[in-house]
Amino acid sequence: MPLLGLAVVLTLSLNLASLATAAAQPPEKVPRVGYLALTSHSDPLSQRLLGAFRQGLRELGYVEGQNIAIEFRWAEGKHDRLPALAADLVRRRWTSSSR
């Protein structure tokens, strides 16, 4: 459980920092946020954390599907999947860049 909490805190802080940068981009670009979780999507704890994450985004003026996109990766309780899932999110973020 401590690893899950750390992952959520790191994900939130990194993604919220990138949202500030994304806000400075031209309006046609929708910021994308990666959401990485150790659990499965159907896990009750995951649902509560995801609800809190979405609420926090709404409080900052972001609504999924309107002005922000969220890409989910679920490790299904398998710690060994986390590095590959995180790497996938990083690759996707860069491939969507205009570089």
N, C-alpha and C positions, 0 to 999 in steps of 0.2 A: 504493500500500500504506500509506503514512503516514496518508492520510485514513481508510482502513478502521480502522486501529488507533485513531485518535482517535475515530471514531464509536463503536467498541465501548466504549472507556473512558468516553466521555460517557454512552452509553446505560446502561452498568452502574452508574455512579455515580449518575445521576439516578434510575434505577429502584430501586436498593437504598435510596436515601434515601426514596423513596415507599413502599417496603415497611415501613419503620419506622413511617411514619404510618398505613399500612393496618393494621398490627398492632393499633393502638389502636381500630379500628372494631369495631362489633358483629360477633360471630362468623359471622352469616349472610352477610356480604359477603365475597366472595372477591376478593382484590387482583388487579388485572390489570396485566401488564407488557407494554410495547411493545418489540419486538425489530426493529430496523431494520438491514438489511445491504445493502451495495453489491452483493454477489455474488448468485448464485442459490442456491436451497436445495440443489441437487445438487452444488455445488462442494465438493471435499474440504476446503478450508480452512474454508469455512462450517460444514461438519459438525463439524470439530474445535473451532471456536470455540463453536458451539452446544452441543456436549457439555460443554465447560468451563463455559459459562454455566449449564447445567442442574445440573452438579455443584456449582457455587458456591451455587446456590439450595438444593439438597438439604442442603448443609452448614449452611445457615441455617435449616433446618427446613421448607423449602417444596418441595412435590412437585407438578409440573404435573398438572392434572386432579383433584387432591385438595384442595389449599388455596391454589392460585394458578393463574391463567389467563395464558397468554402469547399475545399477538397478534403475528403475524409479518408483516413487509413486506419484500419482496425487490426490489431495484432492478435485478437482472439485469445488472449491470455498467454501467448507464446513470446517470451522475452527475446528469444533469438531472432524473431522477425522484425523487431524494432529498428535495427540499423538499416536494413534494406528498405523498409517502408519510409524511414526518414530520408534516405538517399533518393528515393523515388520522388518525394515531395520537393526536394531541392532541385532535382533535374527538371521537373515540370515547371517550377517557378522560373528557371532560367530560360527554358525553351519558349515560354510565353513572352519573354522580354523582346523589345524591339532592337536589341543589339545586333 
